[in-house]
Amino acid sequence: MVLGIHRGGLFRAAAAGAIQFPRWGWTVFAGLVSVALGVYLLATFPATTTYFIGLAIGIDLIFDGRALVGSAGAIHSLPEMVQRRAA
């Protein structure tokens, strides 16, 4: 599970940096937060309690949700940007 958080964050940050869709910075930041939480959990795994693993997953979901809201807002404003360029 800890490696899943780590690998998911790496993939999320790398894919967002490669594609660079609107407001991709939030997704890169969310991926880096996931990587940091995964590294910390991996480093302290024997002593890590179930409480902290749940907290780390919750933090990851909050940042991932914020990145999705930012991306949705940018996608929602794309038609306006296209109309302004056409005029």
N, C-alpha and C positions, 0 to 999 in steps of 0.2 A: 504494500500500500504506500509506503514512504517513497519507494522508487517510482511509483505511478505519479505521485505529486511532482516529483523532481523531473521526470521525463515529460510529463504533460506541460509543465512550465517551460522547459527547453523548447519543445515543439511549438508552443504557442508564441513564444518570443521570436523564434527563428522564422516562422511562417509569416507573422505580422511584419517583421522587418523586410522580408523578401517581397511580399505582395504590396505593401504600403498602401492599403486602402484608406479611405478617409478616417481621420483620427486614429491612426494605427498606433500612436504612441501610448494610448491607454492600454491597449492589448499587450504591447511589449512590457509595459510596467507591471501589469497583472502577471505576465509570465515570469518576470524576474522576481516578483514577490513569491510566486510558487516555487521557483528554484531555491530561493533563500530559505523558505520554510522546509523544503525537502532536505536541503543540506543540513540544516539545524537538527531536524528530526533524525536524520541518519547518523549524525555525530553523537547525539545524546540518546540513541534508541534504547539501550538497556535501562536507563534511568527515566525515560520518558513515560509519563503516566497516560492513561487512556483519556483523561481530561484534556491534556495538552494536544493530543492528536486530534480530538474533536474540535478544539479551539483553532488549530492550524487549518483544518479543513473548512471551518466557518470563515476564517479570514480569507482564505483562497476563494471561496464562493462570493464573498462580498466584493473583492477586487475584480473577479471575473464578471460579475453582474454589472459593475460600474463600467467596465470596458464594453460590454454588450450594449448598454444604454447609450454610451457615447457613439458607438458605431451605428446604432439604429438612428440616432439623431442626425448623423452625418449622411446616412443613406436617404433619410426622409427629405433632406434639403437638396439632394442632387438634382431633381427636376427643376428647381428654381435656378440653380447655377447654370444648367444647360440652356434655359430660356434666356437668361441674361447674356450669355455668350452669343446666342443666335441673333439677338437684337442689335 
